[in-house]
Amino acid sequence: MTPVFVFLLFFSLTAVSLGATDDADGTDRSLDVSEIIARANDGITTPLTHGDIVPNLNRNADPCTARGCKWRKRGSFVIVPVTISSSYTREQRNIIIRGLVTFHQSTCIRFVWRRRQRNYLYFFSGSGCWSYLGRQRRGQRVSLRKNGCLYTDTVQHEVLHALGFHHEQVRSDRDEHVSILTENIIDGTESNFQKVQTNNLGTPYDFNSVMHYSKFAFSKNGKPTIIAKSDPDLDFGRASSMSANDIARVNRLYECCE
């Protein structure tokens, strides 16, 4: 049995063997992923763009997945080594593991325990919920604060950033699908809505994406900051797990067999 499948088996058995719920920290689980991230990141000093992405000043504005920040594929699988901080309890650790296993179930991404690999993800309880965009050099941190970030959808959201994906509402064709109501945005947070040149991989705009923020994200007055052009009353940004489009994008970017 190869190391990839040994680690996959370990992850799966560990995740299934525990009955822990995803709201063990007591946070209000009625909040959507964008609200969870916004609350967890409120007031932190870590410099962030688009709400939860740590900027890499060594990269330009071009889509980084075309310039070296994809994780490398070996045979049929994309191997992503991980290590998880010992500061988490076993229950908290396994919430992260369960989130990682969801990628094993539907994509060719395979998370393995790090041994001596130079490039890897380090999950730790930092100042909030945040990640870098795409693969960075050497170990890269993914912050999932113990109190506020430990949910399957939040794990998926930050891991998708680490795999190279932006928020849905900033994708290059977003103006065809949504309107950004700048008058309702909290002063100083307008950059979270700045459109990005993205590779949309031939997939449609997805209001059900786990990467889509809610219509009230960063609102200063309780009014919408994002509305759907097709239906101004449409509610969105409530995904509790990756959508079919989220999965399709991972598989297309990393050339998995769908």
Order of alpha helices (4+ residues) and beta strands (2+ residues): alpha-alpha-beta-beta-beta-alpha-beta-beta-beta-beta-alpha-beta-beta-alpha
